[in-house]
Amino acid sequence: MEKEIFRYQIGLEGKLGSLYTGKEASPITADFCENKEGGMTLLRWPRLAGAAVLPEEIRGKKLTAIAATAFAPEHLEEELFGQMFDSVVSYSMFCMKMGKYVAAEALDEGGPDYVEIPESVERIGAYAFWKCRNLKEIRLPDRMKELPPGVFGECVSLKKVVLPGQLVQIGYMPKATQQIMPDVGAFAGCHSLKNIVLPKSLVRLGAQTFNSAGLEHLAVAGEPGISWKRKIEVDETAFSHAASLLWMDKITDEGVQGIGWAEHPAESPDNKTGFVVAGHVEYRVGLPVAMDKILPGDYKFSAIKKIPADFFIQPAAYFDKLAQTAFRLDFSARMALARLVYDGGLSDEDRQWYLNLLVEYYGNAEQFMPPGKDVFRELFDFLKNRQGITAIQMSGLIRAAGKKNLSAELISHMMEVKNQKFHTVTGFEELEL
């Protein structure tokens, strides 16, 4: 039975206008239809730049769904996607294969830069926002429990996503053999997406979720404690080519909705990102830069490569051991920066190992510190307040600064801090120098 389509004009500020009664299709109209659940589904929204404010009701019925490809440059009936998942083929190739069923937008300005979705929406279809290149931020309704494949694929300007508090799975497809194409990832190609928080309810992270995304900092909400108390399935390709990922946090879900950006972020070793976690950080792990460029000949490569997926199942102590046995300076030192601040489950022995590592390799700070104006000063100021730092170690830092020919101003600052911190020390610790 053919569904009845209701076409509405788009008014000012991206809001729905009156029912369209013209005979010809218009590029500034949006299409809706009734769904099996008794609500309404958005089938198509024009690719106009600007805001898109979706209505909560259409013809007296709640808007409960956004169909597959609703905001995409080409539209396909949702029922056709079953054929895509029956064979191993990329979405782009599938569109070519289904060419006679594809309807292209007559006017394409790249799609809206902001989309407001009412809380009544419970479901969004596959590739719904595919290639919305203007989209910068979006907040998804709390009722949603699943994000389908490709939903935000190639949204290259997307910077902020607030995920539903009841979200259970992202980008899942039932057969593993169908999960090999990079464009099935829910956030694949989102180059501007630097930070994201995954909710406590999440139990499955699907194939290619963050493939080639610009993700730098990921937080996952969970129960208090250093171990995960729920089963979380993470596809081995979920973080393929996510080479910019540097920090991963396990947090409690307290205040998760408050996570976002701030002009004056809380003190942390990576405060350049401005990423503020409102919940309590149980622990953080650091990752090496550009993991996908580590030479396969590195016999420790596979363990490091699996860190993003292992993070969802392993306790903090696993990564502390890995930092020591799978030694790479850019990994081990970054782990030290992370674990000395957010130290859930960190033993005194491991704490001292991390501290010793940063002192020993102080002169190599540029290899592992987040980019900054003066990474040597930042690292010294980080170390000076660490629990367990000794006068001998402080002297070692000053000596390393001298060997690096760092500025006289910095060395003077270091000596002043040492004298203030250890003003009761007799001075015999200098004999080691």
C-alpha positions in Angstrom: 0.0 0.0 0.0 1.4 3.4 -1.0 1.9 5.8 1.8 0.3 9.2 1.8 2.9 12.0 1.8 2.2 15.3 3.4 4.4 18.1 2.0 5.0 21.3 4.0 6.7 24.5 3.1 9.7 25.6 5.1 9.3 29.0 6.6 11.6 31.5 8.3 14.3 30.3 10.7 13.9 26.8 9.4 10.5 26.2 10.9 7.6 24.4 9.3 5.1 26.5 7.4 1.8 25.7 5.8 0.8 22.6 3.8 2.1 22.8 0.3 -0.7 22.7 -2.3 1.2 23.3 -5.5 1.3 20.8 -8.3 5.1 20.7 -8.7 7.6 19.5 -6.2 9.5 22.3 -4.4 13.0 22.2 -3.0 11.9 24.2 0.0 9.4 21.7 1.3 9.7 18.9 3.8 7.9 15.5 3.4 6.2 13.5 6.2 4.1 10.4 6.4 2.3 8.3 9.0 4.2 5.3 10.4 3.1 1.9 11.7 3.4 3.1 15.3 0.7 5.7 14.8 3.1 8.7 14.8 4.6 10.7 11.9 8.0 10.2 10.1 10.1 12.9 8.5 10.9 11.5 5.0 12.9 14.5 3.6 14.1 17.9 4.7 15.5 20.3 2.1 19.3 20.8 2.0 19.1 24.5 2.8 21.8 26.2 4.8 20.7 27.5 8.2 18.6 26.0 10.9 16.2 23.1 10.7 13.6 23.2 13.5 11.6 20.0 13.4 8.0 20.2 14.7 6.8 18.0 17.6 3.4 17.4 15.9 2.2 17.0 12.3 -1.6 16.9 11.7 -2.2 16.2 15.4 0.3 13.3 15.6 3.7 13.2 17.3 6.8 13.2 15.1 8.4 10.0 16.3 10.9 9.1 13.5 13.3 10.5 11.0 13.7 8.3 8.0 16.9 7.0 6.4 18.6 9.7 4.2 16.1 12.3 5.3 18.7 15.1 5.3 21.1 13.5 2.7 21.8 14.8 -0.8 20.2 11.6 -2.2 17.1 9.9 -0.9 16.4 6.2 -0.7 13.3 4.4 0.6 14.1 3.0 4.1 12.8 -0.5 3.0 15.6 -0.7 0.4 18.4 -0.7 3.0 17.7 -4.4 3.7 19.3 -5.1 0.3 22.4 -3.1 1.2 23.0 -5.1 4.4 22.5 -8.4 2.4 25.8 -7.9 0.5 29.2 -6.5 1.3 29.1 -3.1 -0.5 29.8 0.5 0.5 26.9 2.9 0.8 28.2 4.9 -2.2 28.3 1.8 -4.4 24.9 0.8 -3.1 23.5 4.1 -4.3 25.0 3.5 -7.7 23.5 0.0 -7.8 20.1 1.4 -6.8 20.3 4.3 -9.1 16.8 4.1 -10.5 15.4 4.4 -6.9 17.5 7.4 -5.9 16.0 10.8 -5.7 18.5 13.7 -5.6 17.8 17.0 -4.0 17.1 19.7 -6.6 18.7 22.4 -4.5 21.7 21.4 -2.4 23.3 24.0 -0.1 25.0 21.4 2.1 22.2 21.0 4.6 21.4 22.8 7.8 24.1 24.0 10.2 21.8 23.3 13.2 19.0 20.8 13.7 16.5 20.9 16.5 14.9 17.5 17.1 11.9 17.3 19.4 11.9 14.8 22.4 9.1 12.9 20.7 11.5 11.4 18.2 12.5 7.8 19.1 14.2 6.6 16.0 16.5 7.9 13.3 17.2 5.9 10.1 20.5 5.0 8.4 22.5 7.7 6.7 19.8 10.3 7.9 22.4 13.1 8.0 24.8 11.8 5.4 27.1 14.5 4.1 25.4 17.3 5.9 28.6 19.3 5.6 27.3 22.5 7.3 26.0 20.7 10.5 27.9 21.9 13.5 26.0 20.7 16.5 23.1 18.4 17.4 21.4 17.2 20.5 19.6 13.9 20.2 16.3 13.1 22.1 16.7 10.9 25.2 14.2 8.4 24.0 16.4 7.1 21.3 18.1 3.8 22.0 20.1 3.3 18.7 22.1 5.2 16.2 22.1 3.4 12.9 25.0 3.0 10.4 26.2 6.1 8.6 23.8 8.4 10.4 26.3 11.3 10.7 28.8 10.0 8.1 30.9 12.7 6.3 29.4 15.5 8.5 32.8 17.3 8.2 31.8 20.4 10.3 30.1 18.5 13.2 31.8 19.7 16.4 29.3 18.8 19.2 27.0 15.9 19.7 24.9 15.3 22.8 23.9 11.6 22.8 20.7 10.2 24.3 20.9 9.2 27.9 19.2 5.8 27.1 21.4 5.0 24.0 22.1 1.3 23.9 24.0 0.8 20.6 25.8 2.8 17.9 26.1 1.6 14.3 25.3 -2.0 14.9 24.7 -4.4 12.0 23.9 -8.1 12.6 26.5 -9.9 10.4 30.2 -9.3 10.9 30.9 -9.8 7.2 28.8 -6.8 6.5 30.9 -4.5 8.7 34.0 -4.0 6.5 33.1 -0.8 4.7 34.3 2.5 6.3 31.2 4.5 5.4 29.0 2.4 7.6 30.4 4.3 10.7 27.9 6.4 12.5 30.5 9.2 12.8 32.8 8.2 10.0 34.6 11.2 8.4 33.5 13.6 11.1 36.8 15.5 11.0 35.7 18.3 13.3 34.4 16.1 16.1 37.1 16.4 18.7 35.2 15.3 21.9 32.3 13.0 22.6 30.7 11.4 25.7 29.2 7.9 25.5 26.4 7.4 28.0 26.2 4.8 30.8 23.5 2.8 28.9 25.7 2.0 25.9 26.4 -1.7 25.5 27.5 -1.9 21.8 29.8 0.2 19.6 29.5 -0.9 16.0 31.8 -1.2 13.0 33.8 1.8 11.8 32.0 4.1 14.3 34.8 6.7 14.4 36.6 5.8 11.2 38.7 8.8 10.1 37.0 11.1 12.6 38.9 13.9 14.3 38.3 12.5 17.8 40.9 13.6 20.4 39.1 13.0 23.7 36.5 10.4 24.4 34.7 9.8 27.8 32.6 6.8 28.6 30.1 7.0 31.5 29.9 4.0 33.9 29.3 2.9 37.4 31.7 4.2 40.1 34.9 2.1 40.4 37.9 1.2 38.3 36.3 -1.8 36.6 33.4 -2.0 34.2 30.4 -3.7 35.7 28.5 -4.2 32.4 29.3 -6.0 29.2 30.3 -3.6 26.4 30.8 -5.0 22.9 33.2 -2.9 20.7 33.8 -3.9 17.1 37.5 -4.2 16.3 37.1 -1.6 13.6 35.2 1.0 15.7 38.3 3.2 15.9 39.9 2.5 12.5 42.0 5.5 11.4 41.1 7.5 14.5 44.7 8.5 14.7 44.1 11.8 16.6 42.6 10.1 19.7 44.8 10.9 22.6 42.7 10.6 25.8 40.0 8.3 27.0 38.2 8.8 30.3 36.0 6.5 32.4 33.6 8.7 34.3 30.6 8.3 36.5 27.4 9.5 34.9 26.9 12.3 37.4 26.2 15.5 35.4 26.9 13.9 32.1 24.6 16.3 30.4 26.8 19.1 31.5 29.8 17.9 29.5 30.9 20.3 26.8 33.3 23.1 26.1 34.4 26.0 28.3 36.5 29.1 28.0 38.5 28.3 31.1 38.6 24.5 31.3 39.5 22.7 34.5 43.2 22.1 35.2 44.3 18.9 33.3 47.3 17.9 31.2 45.2 18.4 28.0 43.4 21.6 28.9 44.0 22.9 25.4 40.9 21.0 24.3 38.7 22.8 26.7 36.9 19.5 27.3 35.2 19.7 30.7 33.8 16.6 32.3 31.0 17.4 34.8 31.0 13.8 36.2 33.7 12.3 38.3 36.7 11.0 36.3 37.5 7.5 37.7 40.6 7.2 35.5 42.1 8.4 32.2 44.4 6.7 29.7 46.7 8.3 27.2 47.4 7.1 23.7 50.3 7.6 21.4 50.0 10.1 18.5 49.0 8.6 15.1 48.6 5.0 16.2 47.9 3.9 12.7 51.4 5.0 11.7 53.2 2.7 14.1 55.3 0.3 12.1 53.7 -3.2 12.0 57.2 -4.5 12.7 56.9 -3.2 16.3 56.1 -6.5 18.1 54.1 -4.6 20.7 52.1 -2.9 18.0 49.0 -5.0 18.3 48.6 -4.4 22.0 48.8 -0.6 21.6 46.6 -0.7 18.5 43.8 -2.3 20.6 43.8 0.2 23.4 40.6 2.1 22.3 38.6 -1.1 22.1 40.2 -2.6 25.3 39.4 0.5 27.2 35.7 -0.6 27.4 36.5 -3.9 29.0 39.8 -3.7 30.8 40.5 -2.2 34.3 42.9 0.7 34.8 45.7 -1.6 36.0 45.8 -3.3 32.6 46.9 -0.1 30.9 49.4 0.7 33.7 51.1 -2.7 33.0 50.9 -2.1 29.2 52.6 1.3 29.6 55.6 -0.5 31.2 55.8 -3.7 29.1 54.9 -2.2 25.7 57.3 0.6 26.0 57.0 3.6 23.7 57.9 7.0 25.0 54.9 8.8 23.3 52.6 6.2 24.8 54.1 5.6 28.3 54.7 9.3 28.9 51.2 10.2 27.8 49.9 7.5 30.1 51.9 9.1 32.9 50.3 12.5 32.3 46.9 10.9 32.4 47.3 8.6 35.3 49.1 11.0 37.6 46.1 13.3 37.5 43.2 10.8 37.3 44.7 7.9 39.3 41.8 5.5 40.1 43.4 2.1 41.0 46.9 3.4 40.6 49.4 1.7 43.0 52.1 3.6 44.8 54.7 1.6 42.8 53.2 2.5 39.4 52.8 6.1 40.5 56.5 6.3 41.2 57.3 4.6 37.9 55.3 7.1 36.0 56.9 10.0 37.9 60.4 8.6 37.4 59.7 8.3 33.6 58.6 11.9 33.2 61.6 13.1 35.1 64.0 10.9 33.1 62.6 12.0 29.8 61.9 15.6 30.7 64.2 16.8 27.8 62.0 14.9 25.4 58.8 16.7 26.4 58.0 17.8 22.9 57.4 14.2 21.9 54.5 13.5 24.3 53.2 16.8 25.7 50.0 18.3 24.2 51.0 21.2 21.9 51.6 24.4 23.8 53.7 27.6 23.8 56.2 26.2 26.3 55.9 22.5 26.9 58.9 22.3 29.1 57.5 24.9 31.5 54.1 23.2 31.4 55.6 19.8 32.2 57.7 21.2 35.0 54.7 22.9 36.5 52.8 19.6 36.2 55.5 17.6 38.0 56.3 20.1 40.8 53.0 19.3 42.5 53.0 15.5 42.0 52.9 13.3 45.0 56.3 11.8 45.7 58.5 14.2 43.8 61.8 14.5 45.5 64.5 17.2 45.8 66.9 15.0 43.8 64.4 14.6 41.0 63.7 18.3 41.0 67.5 18.9 40.6 67.5 16.4 37.8 64.8 18.4 36.0 66.9 21.6 36.4 70.0 19.7 35.0 68.0 18.5 32.0 66.8 22.0 31.4 70.4 23.2 31.4 71.5 20.5 28.9 68.6 21.5 26.6 69.8 25.2 26.8 66.3 26.2 27.9 65.7 29.8 28.7 67.4 31.4 31.8 63.9 32.6 32.9 62.6 29.0 33.0 65.7 27.6 34.8 65.4 30.5 37.3 61.7 29.6 37.8 62.6 26.0 38.4 65.3 26.8 40.9 63.0 29.1 42.8 60.2 26.5 42.9 62.7 23.9 44.2 64.0 26.2 46.9 60.5 27.0 48.1 59.3 23.4 48.0 62.4 22.0 49.7 63.5 24.9 51.8 64.0 22.6 54.8 66.3 20.2 52.9 70.0 20.4 53.9 71.3 20.5 50.3 73.1 17.2 50.3 70.7 16.0 47.6 72.7 18.2 45.2 75.7 16.0 45.7 74.2 13.6 43.1 74.6 16.3 40.5 
